[in-house]
Amino acid sequence: MAVFDTPYQRLEPSYTDSPLGEDDLLVHVPEGSKSPWHHIENLDLFFSRVYNLHQKNGFTCMLIGELFELLQFIFVVSFTTFLVSCVDYDILFANKMVNHSHTDNVKVTLPDAFLPPTVCQARIQENGFLMSLLVIASVFWIHRLVKFIYNICCNWEIHNFYIQALRIPMCELPYYTWEEVQSRIVQIQKEHQICIHKKELSELDVSHRILRFKNYMVAMINKNLLPLQHRAPLLGDTVFYTRGLKYNFQLIFFWGPGCLFQNEWSLKPEYKRAGARLELAEKLSQRILWIGLANLVLCPLVLVWQILYAFFCYTEVLRREPGSLGARCWSLYGRCYLRHFNELDHQLQTRLSRAYKPASKYMNCFLSPLLAVAAKHLGFLAGSILAVLIALTVYDEDVLAVEHVLSAVTLLGVVVTICRSFIPDQHLVFCPEQLLRVILAHIHYMPDHWQRSAHRSETRGEFAQLFQYKAVFILEELLSPLLTPLVLIFRLRPKSLEIIDFFRNFTVEVVGVGDTCSFAQMDVRQHGNPTWMSAGKTEASVYQQAEDGKTELSLMHFAITNPRWQPPRECSTFLSHLREQVQRDSTVATPKNATGPAHPLHYSHLLTQIDSEPHSLMVNMVSGMSTGGHLSHGDVPFSPHVSAVSEVATALRSLSPQQSCHPVQNQSGTGADFRNASFGSSVWEGPMNSGTLSEYASTEMSLHALYMHELHQQHTHMAPGRHIWHRQESDESGESMHGDTLVHTTSNVPSSASCPSPAALFQEERLPSLGTHRISASTDMGSMSRPTSSLARQPMGGWSEEGQSSRHPESVPEEGSDDELPPQVQKL
């Protein structure tokens, strides 16, 4: 049994993103020349507000949205109180007659069922339970009102920051991408000194501050530390993770009274030492117990609110579209597990939106033939009765006045709609392997045993935990007030010691940033997995390794979406090795005498389309990969994994524009990527701005996810790995662990969404001379180089050779949505 106990550590300045020698530099600014944003104390909150204001399309939209939320709360409480105490339902249901003074033939109207104000007020005052609920609701609303006023003042400061510092008018903010805003924030650090602990900020610094606590949650779920998997009677293995449970986790760990953090950016000192771990674990256990009991006491109130909110939100939708509850959505657990480290909300939602249609098609491949037969006949019976009632109503509308006729029509319509959802499309083609590949290309994570098993019902059942019915989501939220106290008291409390060890072992202090999750540093040396191309580059034990290639894929994703970021030496070495590996593997599938894009992948846009799938290059390649191996040059048989690796590598090299100019050294003497253009360059205008760049980034990351998964499968083909769906227990705590124990992991599957046609990758229009990959390490792995011209940029990287020309796709808008369900529209 190996003992692993790593104390809290401070990250050396050489690992930060500032230029060498400038990490601990404090810049002195005379008092008279300080800007209003000089030395912002709480940068976490400041950057989060800057991001939220951008995602909510400016100050006015955010203000009106929060104001309507306050009014919505008043409406729900007032309308519910009115329905309970101010309506005479005997009159409404015609159980008693109404005394009209003029004539007895006057029809009953809706106001006749309303009680007089004095009677209504008396009934409210006599109902003690209702009065207590109203008092609690009033206190809660006053708290939200105070918070609303405070947010107005804070957001007005952010409003001025956008206009005065970033030079972005509010009317134009909806047309700026977050990447453009972030680049300007990084640039103005030199002028305003937002952070006085570093002379320069990087994209990683901004992401760390916005996603500090979310990175911890992603890491804990990746290591299966949180009790989210349960074995329920009759249901078997299930995943239970709701917004209420998520709120309690955050309350316990991050910001509630007695939490582990003393402020937004610093872990409490006692949690950084190993000496008091048992006492701290007992203290945390007691805290979880009290919060669980508080949830139990407040359960009736929360349950009533959940029922009312669900009723007002979904009843009208159910009446208008009865089949909407049969639609699917990404579960809250799936959203957290599929998330990369340092991935912002809109980036995650964009990936999952692309994956939605293929995921829906994949789940529809598994409709039960028995249920289809039963639903077809039941739908016929219900539809026949419904047709007769509709015909009678058309003949004489007085039929609707007959008791329960309207209810029968509504109920029969719901039954017909539900039955149709169980009847498969007669034009549906059963191709689960291809769909699962397309999904993987976007969600980037998939358990090993799903490979070549997409047709199995077990795989479908596990994927359903990530991509659940909306009806299941609503039911889980309704049950959350009842089950959350039980999960906290009986499942989370026993893990107190593991939680304490996790925060001590996996927290590092980054200069100018504060305490962050060490996994979020994306350091392959500290947290890499040897089966994910980190062999020989990682020193991590099994306890330190991130599961399912989370470190490697997160590093690749962040490097692609933030092309100006200069990775540390270890990360740069890994990316350079990956580039070289792609170039070697691509030569396996590309004939040496090829003079043009002769590979079949280059013509994929002519062959395969999945709902106008923009990445048709990838789609057709996925189609070929799913069929197994093929014969290479000289009719040499290849294994399926080797064939797939070479195909994806060739597609990666075919994707990127080429470079004909050589980067030069920047002023600081360290190397920089060809895409690290200056702030005033044409990155803000021209055909190669945000829309096109985001499409290249999405396609490149999709191909990299496929490529790295195939390499991982090739590496573990002969030796079973640790990656099995649902690790039964988390890796051992910081105290001890078995180094060779097999553990089970939870993973997810991606799907695709709408994007520009991949055929545009091979249009006649050519780009200016562009660089090769974004990361190029010199012999000492430390020097980076920067281009001499803003035109010497490659959109989102990729693999290419110097001296060749290339083409780029046209930019199209992408759709995204918020973390909540149903998702809200987000901006890229």
Salt bridges, closest charged atoms under 4 A:
ASP5 OD1 - ARG504 NH2 2.50
GLU31 OE2 - LYS34 NZ 3.14
ASP44 OD1 - ARG209 NH1 2.77
ASP44 OD2 - ARG212 NE 2.58
GLU69 OE1 - ARG144 NH2 3.63
ASP88 OD2 - LYS96 NZ 2.95
ASP112 OD2 - HIS100 NE2 3.82
GLU179 OE2 - HIS346 NE2 3.72
GLU191 OE2 - HIS192 NE2 3.60
GLU200 OE2 - LYS190 NZ 3.77
ASP205 OD2 - LYS198 NZ 2.75
ASP237 OD1 - ARG231 NH2 3.06
GLU316 OE2 - ARG319 NH2 3.71
GLU316 OE2 - ARG320 NE 3.16
GLU321 OE2 - ARG320 NH1 3.18
GLU343 OE2 - ARG351 NE 2.71
GLU343 OE2 - HIS557 NE2 3.59
ASP345 OD1 - LYS214 NZ 2.93
ASP345 OD1 - ARG339 NH2 2.36
GLU403 OE2 - HIS404 NE2 3.36
GLU433 OE2 - HIS455 ND1 3.93
ASP448 OD2 - HIS712 NE2 3.03
GLU458 OE1 - ARG456 NE 3.54
GLU462 OE1 - HIS449 NE2 2.88
GLU477 OE2 - ARG243 NE 3.86
ASP501 OD2 - ARG277 NH2 2.46
ASP501 OD1 - ARG504 NH1 2.90
GLU509 OE2 - ARG10 NE 3.69
ASP515 OD2 - LYS272 NZ 3.27
ASP523 OD2 - ARG525 NH2 3.91
GLU539 OE1 - ARG525 NH1 3.83
GLU547 OE2 - LYS223 NZ 3.54
GLU547 OE2 - ARG722 NH2 2.91
GLU547 OE1 - HIS723 ND1 3.97
ASP548 OD1 - HIS723 ND1 2.93
GLU570 OE2 - ARG525 NE 3.62
ASP611 OD2 - LYS361 NZ 3.37
GLU613 OE2 - HIS442 NE2 3.83
GLU647 OE2 - HIS630 ND1 3.22
ASP673 OD2 - ARG675 NE 3.32
GLU695 OE2 - ARG354 NH2 3.94
GLU700 OE2 - HIS704 ND1 3.93
GLU700 OE1 - ARG774 NH2 3.45
GLU710 OE2 - ARG437 NH1 2.53
GLU710 OE2 - ARG452 NH1 3.98
GLU710 OE1 - HIS641 ND1 3.19
ASP731 OD2 - LYS223 NZ 2.43
ASP731 OD1 - ARG722 NH1 3.82
GLU735 OE1 - ARG277 NH1 3.68
GLU765 OE2 - HIS808 NE2 3.53
GLU801 OE2 - ARG653 NH2 1.98
GLU802 OE1 - HIS662 ND1 3.86
GLU814 OE2 - ARG354 NH2 1.92
ASP819 OD1 - ARG335 NH1 3.67
ASP819 OD2 - ARG339 NH1 3.50
GLU820 OE1 - ARG243 NH1 3.70
